[in-house]
Amino acid sequence: SSAWGLCEGIVSGELDADNTLVDRTTLKIESTVAEKTHQYLRKPEGGIYKTSVPSEKVNINSLTENEIKEVTTLVLNVAQKFGKPQDCEWAYENGKLYFVQA
């Protein structure tokens, strides 16, 4: 699952998220794009706030195809290291993928 901004809205169930499935064998990508009208962002002074998603981003996938492939590689590598699939959390910031936890 993915959305614009911080994960707070996804974790709480308050905001809709895009859902992407990748077949482990064929690496075929299937995405369902949600209407994402709001997002949570960080305040410079600390904390978070809810704001509107720019209209041009409301109905497009929050991940590019290349980002989906990069996340897939990460998740498959983690699963291989642990010997079974894992519930992975990750984030992008300034175009860089970060592994948060499994």
C-alpha distances in whole Angstrom, upper triangle without the diagonal:
4,7,11,13,12,10,12,12,8,10,13,12,14,11,9,6,5,5,6,9,12,15,16,20,20,17,16,13,12,10,10,10,10,13,12,16,15,14,15,17,20,24,26,28,25,23,20,21,19,20,19,17,20,20,20,16,15,15,14,10,9,10,13,14,15,13,11,14,14,11,12,16,15,13,16,18,17,17,21,22,21,23,20,16,14,11,11,10,10,11,13,16,19,17,17,15,15,15,14,15,15
4,7,9,10,8,11,10,8,11,13,12,13,10,9,5,5,7,8,11,14,17,19,22,22,18,18,14,13,10,10,9,10,12,10,13,13,11,13,14,17,21,23,25,23,21,18,18,16,17,16,14,16,17,17,13,13,13,11,8,6,7,11,13,14,11,10,14,14,11,13,16,15,14,17,20,19,20,23,24,23,25,22,19,17,14,12,10,10,9,10,13,16,15,15,13,14,14,14,15,16
4,6,8,7,10,9,8,11,13,12,12,9,8,5,6,9,11,15,17,21,22,26,25,21,21,17,16,12,12,9,9,10,7,10,9,8,10,12,15,18,21,23,21,19,15,15,13,13,12,10,13,14,14,10,10,11,10,8,5,8,12,14,16,13,13,16,16,14,16,19,18,18,21,23,22,23,26,27,27,29,26,22,20,17,15,13,12,10,11,13,15,15,16,14,15,16,16,18,19
4,7,8,11,10,10,13,15,14,13,10,10,8,9,13,14,18,20,24,25,28,27,24,23,19,19,15,15,12,11,11,8,9,8,6,8,9,12,15,18,20,19,17,14,13,11,11,10,8,10,12,12,8,9,11,10,9,6,9,12,15,16,13,14,18,17,16,19,21,20,20,23,25,24,26,29,29,29,31,29,25,23,20,18,15,13,10,10,11,13,13,15,14,15,17,17,19,21
4,7,9,9,10,12,14,14,13,11,12,11,13,15,17,20,22,26,27,30,30,26,26,22,22,19,18,15,14,14,10,11,9,5,5,5,8,12,14,17,15,13,10,10,9,10,10,9,12,14,15,12,12,15,14,13,9,12,15,18,18,15,16,20,19,17,20,22,20,21,24,25,24,26,29,29,29,31,29,26,23,20,18,14,13,10,9,9,12,13,14,14,14,16,15,18,20
4,6,7,8,10,11,13,12,11,13,11,14,16,18,21,23,26,27,30,30,27,27,23,23,20,19,17,16,16,13,14,11,7,5,6,8,11,14,16,13,11,9,10,10,11,13,12,15,18,18,15,15,17,17,15,12,14,17,20,20,16,17,20,19,17,20,22,20,20,23,24,22,24,27,27,27,29,27,24,21,18,15,12,11,8,10,10,13,14,15,14,13,14,13,15,18
4,6,5,6,9,10,10,9,11,10,12,14,16,18,21,24,25,28,28,25,25,22,21,18,18,16,15,16,13,14,12,9,7,9,11,15,17,19,16,13,11,12,11,13,15,14,17,20,20,17,16,18,17,15,12,14,17,20,20,17,17,20,19,16,18,21,18,18,21,23,21,22,25,25,25,27,25,21,18,15,13,10,10,9,11,12,16,16,16,14,13,14,12,13,15
4,6,5,6,8,8,9,11,11,14,16,19,21,24,27,28,32,32,28,28,25,24,21,20,18,16,17,13,14,11,9,7,9,11,14,17,18,15,11,9,10,10,12,14,15,18,20,22,18,17,19,20,18,15,17,21,23,24,20,20,24,22,19,22,24,22,21,25,26,23,25,28,28,27,29,27,24,20,17,16,12,13,12,14,15,19,20,20,18,17,17,14,15,17
4,6,5,6,5,5,8,9,12,14,17,20,23,26,28,31,31,28,28,24,22,19,18,16,13,13,10,11,9,7,7,10,13,16,19,20,17,14,11,11,9,11,12,13,16,18,20,16,15,17,17,16,14,17,20,23,24,21,20,24,23,20,22,25,23,22,26,27,25,26,30,30,29,31,28,24,22,18,17,14,15,14,16,17,20,21,21,20,19,19,17,18,19
4,6,5,6,6,7,7,10,11,14,17,20,23,24,28,28,25,24,21,19,16,15,14,12,13,11,13,11,9,10,13,15,18,22,23,20,17,14,14,12,14,15,14,18,19,20,17,15,16,17,15,13,15,19,21,22,19,18,21,21,17,19,22,21,19,22,24,22,23,26,27,26,27,25,21,18,15,14,12,13,13,15,17,20,20,20,18,18,17,15,16,17
4,5,8,9,10,10,13,14,16,18,21,24,25,29,29,26,26,23,22,19,18,17,15,17,15,16,14,12,11,14,16,19,22,23,19,16,14,15,14,17,18,18,21,23,24,20,19,20,20,18,16,18,21,23,24,21,20,23,22,19,20,23,21,19,22,24,21,22,26,26,24,26,23,20,17,13,13,11,13,13,16,18,22,22,21,19,18,17,14,14,15
4,5,8,10,11,15,16,19,21,24,27,28,32,32,29,29,26,24,21,20,19,16,17,15,16,13,12,12,15,16,19,22,23,20,16,14,14,13,16,17,18,22,23,25,21,19,21,22,20,18,20,24,26,27,24,23,26,26,22,24,27,25,23,26,28,25,26,29,29,28,29,27,23,21,17,17,15,17,17,19,21,24,25,25,22,21,20,18,18,18
4,6,7,9,13,14,17,19,23,25,27,30,31,28,27,24,22,19,17,16,13,14,13,14,13,12,13,16,19,21,25,26,23,19,16,16,14,16,17,17,21,21,23,20,17,18,20,18,17,19,23,25,26,23,22,25,25,22,23,26,25,23,26,28,26,26,30,30,28,30,27,23,21,17,18,16,17,18,20,22,25,25,25,23,22,22,19,19,20
4,7,10,13,15,19,22,25,28,30,33,33,30,29,26,23,20,18,16,13,13,11,11,10,10,11,14,17,19,23,24,21,18,15,13,11,13,14,14,18,19,21,18,16,17,19,18,17,20,23,26,27,24,23,27,27,24,25,29,27,25,29,31,28,29,33,33,31,33,30,27,24,20,20,18,19,19,21,22,25,25,26,24,24,23,21,22,23
4,7,10,13,16,19,22,26,28,31,31,27,26,23,21,17,15,13,10,9,7,8,7,8,10,13,16,19,22,24,21,18,15,13,10,12,11,11,15,16,18,15,12,13,15,15,13,16,20,22,24,21,20,24,24,21,23,26,25,24,27,29,27,28,31,32,31,32,29,26,24,20,19,17,18,17,18,20,22,23,23,22,22,22,20,21,22
4,7,9,13,16,20,23,25,28,27,25,23,20,17,14,11,9,6,7,6,9,9,10,12,16,19,22,25,27,24,21,18,17,14,14,13,12,15,15,17,13,11,11,13,12,11,14,18,20,22,19,18,22,22,20,21,25,24,22,25,28,26,26,30,31,30,31,28,24,22,19,19,17,17,17,18,20,22,22,23,22,22,22,21,22,22
4,6,10,13,16,19,22,25,24,21,20,16,14,11,9,7,6,8,7,10,10,10,13,15,19,22,25,27,24,22,18,18,15,15,14,13,15,16,16,12,11,11,11,9,9,11,14,16,18,16,14,18,19,16,17,21,20,19,22,24,23,23,27,28,27,28,25,21,20,17,16,14,14,14,15,18,20,19,20,18,19,19,18,19,20
4,7,10,13,17,19,22,21,18,16,13,11,7,6,5,5,8,8,12,13,13,15,18,21,24,27,29,27,24,21,21,18,18,16,14,16,16,15,12,11,9,9,7,7,9,12,13,16,13,12,15,16,14,15,19,19,17,20,23,22,22,25,27,27,27,24,21,20,17,16,15,15,14,15,18,20,18,19,17,19,19,19,20,20
4,7,10,13,16,19,18,15,14,11,8,6,5,7,8,11,12,16,16,16,18,20,23,27,29,32,29,27,24,23,21,21,20,18,20,20,19,16,14,13,12,9,10,10,13,13,16,14,11,14,16,13,13,17,17,15,17,20,20,20,23,25,24,25,21,18,17,15,14,14,14,15,16,19,22,20,20,18,19,18,19,19,19
4,7,10,12,15,14,12,10,7,6,4,6,8,11,14,15,19,19,19,21,22,25,29,31,33,31,29,26,26,24,24,23,20,22,22,20,17,16,14,13,9,10,9,11,10,13,11,8,11,13,11,10,14,15,13,15,18,18,17,20,22,22,23,20,16,16,14,14,14,14,15,16,19,21,19,19,17,18,18,19,19,18
4,7,9,12,12,9,8,6,5,6,9,12,14,18,18,22,23,22,24,26,28,32,34,36,34,32,29,29,27,28,26,24,25,25,24,21,20,18,16,13,14,12,14,12,14,13,9,11,13,11,9,13,14,12,13,16,17,16,18,21,21,20,17,14,15,14,14,15,16,17,18,22,24,21,21,18,20,18,20,19,18
4,6,9,8,5,6,5,6,9,12,14,17,21,21,25,26,25,26,28,30,34,35,38,35,33,31,32,30,30,29,26,27,27,26,22,23,20,18,15,16,13,14,11,13,12,9,9,12,10,7,11,12,11,11,14,15,14,16,19,19,19,16,13,14,14,14,16,16,18,18,22,24,21,20,18,19,18,20,20,18
4,6,6,5,5,7,9,12,15,18,20,24,25,29,29,28,30,31,33,37,39,41,39,37,35,35,34,34,33,30,31,31,29,26,26,24,21,18,19,17,17,14,15,16,12,11,14,13,10,12,14,12,11,15,16,14,15,19,19,18,15,13,15,16,16,19,19,21,22,26,27,24,24,21,22,21,23,22,20
4,6,5,8,10,12,15,18,21,23,27,27,31,31,30,31,32,34,38,39,42,39,37,35,36,35,35,35,32,33,33,31,28,29,26,24,21,21,18,18,16,16,16,13,11,13,12,9,10,12,10,8,12,13,11,12,15,16,14,12,11,13,15,15,18,18,21,22,26,27,24,23,20,21,19,21,20,18
4,6,8,11,14,17,20,23,26,29,30,34,34,33,34,36,37,41,43,45,42,41,39,40,38,39,38,35,36,36,34,31,31,29,26,23,24,21,20,17,18,18,15,13,16,15,12,12,15,14,11,14,16,14,14,18,18,16,15,14,17,19,19,22,22,24,25,29,30,27,26,23,24,23,25,24,22
4,5,9,12,15,18,21,24,28,29,33,34,32,34,35,37,41,42,45,43,41,39,39,38,38,36,33,34,34,31,29,29,27,24,21,22,19,18,15,16,17,14,12,15,15,12,13,16,15,13,16,18,17,17,20,21,20,18,17,19,21,21,23,23,24,25,28,29,26,25,23,25,24,26,26,24
4,6,10,13,16,19,22,25,26,29,30,29,31,31,33,37,39,41,39,37,35,36,34,34,33,30,31,31,28,26,26,24,21,18,19,16,15,12,12,13,10,8,12,12,8,10,13,12,11,14,16,15,16,19,20,19,17,15,17,18,18,20,19,21,21,24,25,22,22,19,21,20,23,23,21
4,7,10,14,16,20,23,24,28,29,28,30,31,34,37,39,42,39,38,35,36,34,33,32,28,29,29,26,24,24,22,19,16,18,15,14,11,13,14,11,10,14,14,11,13,16,15,14,17,19,18,19,22,23,22,20,18,20,20,20,21,20,22,22,25,26,23,23,21,23,22,25,25,23
4,7,10,13,16,19,20,24,25,24,27,28,30,34,36,39,36,35,32,32,30,30,28,25,26,25,23,20,21,18,15,12,14,12,11,8,11,12,8,9,12,12,10,13,15,14,14,18,19,18,20,23,24,23,21,18,19,18,18,19,18,19,19,22,24,20,21,19,21,21,23,23,22
4,7,10,13,17,18,22,23,23,25,27,30,34,36,38,36,34,31,31,29,28,26,23,24,24,22,19,19,16,14,11,14,12,12,10,14,14,10,12,15,14,12,16,18,16,17,20,21,20,22,25,25,25,22,19,20,19,19,19,19,20,20,24,25,22,23,20,23,22,24,24,23
4,6,10,13,14,18,20,19,22,24,27,30,33,35,33,31,28,27,25,24,23,20,21,20,18,16,15,12,11,8,10,10,11,10,13,13,10,12,15,14,13,17,18,17,18,21,22,21,24,26,26,26,23,20,20,18,18,18,18,18,18,21,23,20,21,19,21,21,22,23,22
4,6,10,12,16,17,18,21,23,26,30,32,35,33,30,27,26,23,23,21,18,19,18,17,14,13,10,10,8,11,11,13,13,16,15,13,16,18,16,16,20,21,19,21,24,24,24,27,29,28,29,25,22,22,20,19,19,19,19,19,22,24,22,23,21,23,23,24,24,24
4,7,9,12,14,15,18,20,24,27,29,32,30,28,24,23,20,19,17,14,16,14,14,11,9,7,6,6,8,10,12,13,16,15,13,17,19,17,18,21,22,21,23,26,26,26,28,30,30,31,28,24,23,21,20,19,19,18,18,21,22,20,22,21,22,23,23,24,24
4,6,9,11,13,16,19,22,25,28,30,28,26,22,21,17,17,15,12,14,13,13,11,8,6,8,8,9,12,14,16,19,17,16,20,21,19,20,24,24,22,25,28,27,27,30,32,31,32,29,25,24,21,21,19,19,18,19,21,22,21,23,22,23,24,23,25,25
4,6,9,11,15,18,21,24,27,29,28,25,21,19,16,14,12,10,12,10,11,9,6,5,8,9,10,14,16,18,21,19,19,22,24,22,23,27,26,25,28,31,30,30,34,35,35,36,32,29,27,24,24,22,21,20,20,22,23,22,24,23,25,26,25,27,27
4,6,8,11,14,18,20,23,26,24,21,18,16,12,11,9,7,10,9,11,8,5,7,9,9,9,13,16,18,21,18,18,22,22,21,22,26,25,24,27,30,29,30,33,34,33,35,32,28,26,23,22,20,19,17,17,19,20,20,22,21,22,23,23,25,26
4,7,11,13,17,19,22,24,23,20,17,14,10,9,6,5,8,8,10,9,6,9,11,13,12,16,19,21,24,21,21,25,26,24,26,29,28,28,31,33,32,33,36,37,37,38,35,31,30,26,25,22,22,20,19,20,21,22,24,24,25,26,25,27,28
4,7,10,14,15,19,21,19,17,13,10,7,6,4,5,9,10,12,10,8,12,13,14,12,16,19,22,24,21,22,25,25,23,26,29,27,27,30,32,31,32,35,36,35,37,34,31,28,25,24,21,20,18,18,18,20,21,22,22,23,24,23,25,26
4,7,10,13,16,18,16,14,10,8,6,6,6,6,10,12,14,11,10,13,14,14,11,15,18,21,22,19,20,23,23,21,24,26,25,24,28,29,28,30,33,33,33,35,32,29,26,23,21,18,17,14,15,15,17,18,19,19,19,21,19,22,24
4,7,10,13,15,13,10,6,5,4,6,9,9,13,15,17,14,14,17,17,17,14,17,20,23,24,20,21,25,23,21,24,27,25,24,28,29,27,29,32,32,32,34,32,29,26,22,20,17,16,14,14,14,16,18,19,19,18,19,18,20,22
4,7,10,12,10,9,5,6,7,7,10,10,13,16,18,15,15,19,19,18,15,17,20,23,23,20,22,25,23,21,25,27,25,25,29,29,28,30,33,32,32,35,33,30,27,24,21,18,16,13,13,12,14,16,17,17,17,19,17,20,23
4,6,8,7,6,4,6,9,11,14,14,16,20,21,18,19,22,22,21,18,20,22,26,25,22,24,27,24,23,26,28,25,26,30,30,28,31,33,33,32,35,34,31,28,24,22,18,17,14,14,12,14,17,17,18,17,19,17,20,23
4,5,5,5,5,7,10,11,15,16,18,21,23,21,21,25,25,24,21,23,26,29,29,25,27,30,28,26,30,31,29,30,33,33,32,34,37,36,36,39,37,34,31,28,26,22,20,17,17,15,16,20,20,21,20,22,20,23,26
4,6,8,9,11,14,14,18,18,20,23,25,23,24,27,27,26,23,24,27,30,29,26,29,31,29,27,31,32,30,31,34,34,32,35,38,37,37,40,39,36,33,30,27,23,22,19,18,15,16,19,20,21,20,23,21,24,28
4,7,9,11,15,16,20,21,23,26,28,26,27,30,30,29,26,28,30,33,33,29,31,34,31,30,34,35,32,33,36,36,34,37,39,38,38,41,40,37,34,31,29,25,24,21,21,18,19,23,23,24,23,25,22,25,29
4,7,10,13,16,19,20,22,26,27,25,26,29,29,28,24,26,29,32,31,28,29,32,29,28,31,32,29,30,34,33,31,34,37,35,35,38,37,34,31,28,25,22,21,18,19,17,19,22,22,22,20,22,19,22,25
4,7,11,13,17,18,21,24,26,24,24,27,27,26,23,25,28,31,30,27,28,31,29,27,30,31,29,29,33,33,30,33,36,34,34,37,35,32,29,26,24,20,20,18,18,17,19,22,22,22,20,21,19,21,24
4,7,10,13,15,18,21,23,20,20,23,23,23,19,22,25,28,28,25,26,29,27,25,28,30,27,27,31,32,29,32,35,34,33,36,34,31,28,25,23,19,18,16,17,16,18,20,21,21,19,21,18,21,24
4,7,10,12,15,18,20,18,18,21,22,22,19,22,25,28,29,25,26,30,28,26,29,31,29,29,33,34,32,34,37,36,36,38,36,33,30,26,25,21,20,18,18,17,19,22,23,23,22,23,21,23,26
4,7,9,13,15,18,16,15,18,19,19,17,20,23,27,27,24,25,29,28,26,29,31,29,29,32,34,32,33,37,37,36,38,36,32,30,26,24,21,20,18,18,18,20,22,23,23,22,24,22,24,26
4,7,9,12,15,13,12,16,17,18,16,19,22,26,27,24,25,28,28,26,29,31,30,30,33,35,33,35,38,38,38,40,38,34,31,28,26,23,22,19,19,18,19,21,23,23,23,25,24,26,28
4,6,8,11,10,9,13,15,16,14,18,21,24,26,23,24,28,27,26,29,31,30,30,33,35,34,35,38,39,39,41,38,34,32,29,27,24,23,20,19,19,20,21,23,24,25,26,25,28,30
4,6,8,6,6,10,11,13,11,15,17,20,22,20,21,24,24,23,26,28,27,27,31,32,32,33,36,37,37,38,36,32,30,27,25,22,21,18,17,17,17,18,21,21,22,24,24,26,28
4,6,6,7,10,11,13,12,15,17,21,22,20,22,25,25,24,27,29,29,29,32,34,34,35,38,39,39,41,38,35,33,30,28,25,23,20,18,18,18,18,22,22,24,26,26,29,31
4,5,5,8,10,13,13,16,18,21,23,22,22,26,26,26,28,31,30,31,34,35,35,36,39,40,41,42,39,36,34,31,29,27,25,22,21,21,21,21,24,25,27,29,29,31,33
4,6,7,8,11,11,14,15,18,20,19,20,23,24,24,26,28,29,29,32,34,34,35,38,39,39,41,38,35,33,31,29,26,24,21,19,20,19,19,22,23,25,28,28,31,32
4,6,5,8,8,11,12,16,17,16,17,20,21,20,23,25,25,26,28,30,30,31,34,35,36,37,35,31,30,27,25,22,20,18,16,17,17,16,19,20,22,24,25,27,29
4,6,9,9,13,14,17,20,18,18,22,23,22,24,27,27,26,29,31,31,32,35,36,36,37,35,31,29,26,25,23,21,19,18,19,20,19,22,22,24,25,25,27,29
4,7,9,12,13,16,18,17,17,21,22,21,22,26,26,26,28,30,30,31,34,35,35,36,34,30,29,26,25,23,22,20,19,21,21,20,23,22,24,26,26,28,29
4,6,9,9,12,15,14,14,17,19,18,19,22,23,23,25,28,28,29,31,33,33,34,32,28,27,25,23,21,20,18,17,18,18,17,20,20,22,24,24,26,27
4,5,7,9,12,11,10,14,15,14,16,19,19,19,21,24,24,25,27,29,30,30,28,24,23,21,20,18,16,15,14,16,17,15,17,17,19,20,21,23,24
4,7,10,12,9,10,13,14,13,15,18,18,18,21,22,22,24,26,28,28,29,27,23,22,20,17,15,14,12,11,13,14,12,14,14,16,17,18,20,21
4,7,8,6,6,10,10,10,12,14,15,15,18,19,20,21,24,25,26,27,25,21,20,18,16,15,12,11,9,12,13,11,12,11,14,15,17,19,20
4,5,5,6,9,10,11,12,14,15,16,18,20,21,22,24,26,27,28,26,23,22,21,19,17,15,13,11,14,14,11,13,12,16,17,20,22,22
4,5,5,6,9,10,10,12,14,15,16,18,20,21,22,24,26,26,25,22,22,21,19,18,16,15,14,16,17,13,15,14,17,18,21,22,23
4,5,5,6,9,10,11,12,14,15,17,19,20,21,23,25,25,24,21,21,21,18,18,15,14,12,15,15,11,12,11,15,16,19,21,22
4,5,5,6,8,10,11,12,14,15,17,18,20,21,23,24,22,19,19,18,15,14,11,10,9,12,12,9,9,8,12,13,16,18,19
4,5,5,6,9,10,10,12,14,15,16,18,20,21,22,20,17,17,16,14,14,12,12,11,15,16,12,13,11,13,14,16,18,18
4,6,5,6,9,10,10,12,14,15,16,18,20,21,19,17,17,17,15,15,13,14,13,16,17,14,13,11,14,14,17,18,18
4,5,5,6,9,10,11,13,14,15,17,19,20,19,16,16,16,13,13,11,11,11,14,15,11,10,8,11,11,15,16,16
4,5,5,6,9,10,11,12,14,15,17,18,17,14,13,12,10,10,8,9,10,13,15,12,11,8,9,9,12,13,13
4,5,5,6,8,10,10,12,14,15,16,14,12,12,12,11,12,11,13,14,17,19,16,14,11,13,12,15,15,14
4,6,5,6,9,10,11,12,14,15,14,13,13,14,12,13,12,14,14,18,19,16,14,11,13,12,15,15,14
4,6,5,6,9,10,11,13,14,14,11,11,12,9,10,9,12,13,16,18,15,13,9,10,8,11,11,11
4,5,5,6,9,10,11,12,11,8,8,9,7,9,9,12,14,18,20,18,15,12,12,9,11,11,9
4,5,5,6,9,10,10,9,8,9,11,10,13,13,16,17,21,23,20,18,15,15,12,15,14,12
4,5,5,6,9,10,10,10,10,13,11,14,13,16,18,21,23,20,17,14,14,11,14,13,12
4,5,5,6,8,8,8,7,10,8,11,12,15,17,20,23,21,18,14,13,10,12,10,8
4,5,5,6,5,4,6,9,9,13,14,18,20,23,26,23,21,17,16,13,15,12,9
4,6,5,6,8,9,13,13,16,17,20,22,25,27,25,22,19,18,15,17,15,13
4,6,8,9,10,13,13,16,17,20,22,25,27,25,22,19,17,14,16,14,11
4,6,8,8,11,12,15,17,20,23,26,29,27,24,20,18,15,16,13,10
4,7,9,13,14,18,19,23,25,28,31,29,26,23,21,18,19,16,13
4,6,10,12,16,18,21,24,27,30,28,26,22,21,17,18,15,11
4,7,9,13,15,18,21,25,27,25,23,19,18,15,16,13,10
4,6,9,12,16,19,22,25,24,21,17,16,12,12,10,6
4,7,10,14,17,20,24,22,20,16,15,12,11,8,5
4,7,10,13,17,20,19,16,13,11,8,8,6,4
4,7,11,14,17,16,14,11,9,6,5,5,6
4,7,10,14,13,10,7,6,4,5,7,9
4,7,10,10,8,6,5,7,7,10,13
4,7,6,5,5,6,9,10,14,16
4,5,5,7,8,11,12,16,19
4,6,9,10,14,15,19,22
4,7,10,13,15,19,21
4,6,10,12,16,18
4,7,10,13,15
4,6,9,12
4,6,8
4,7
4
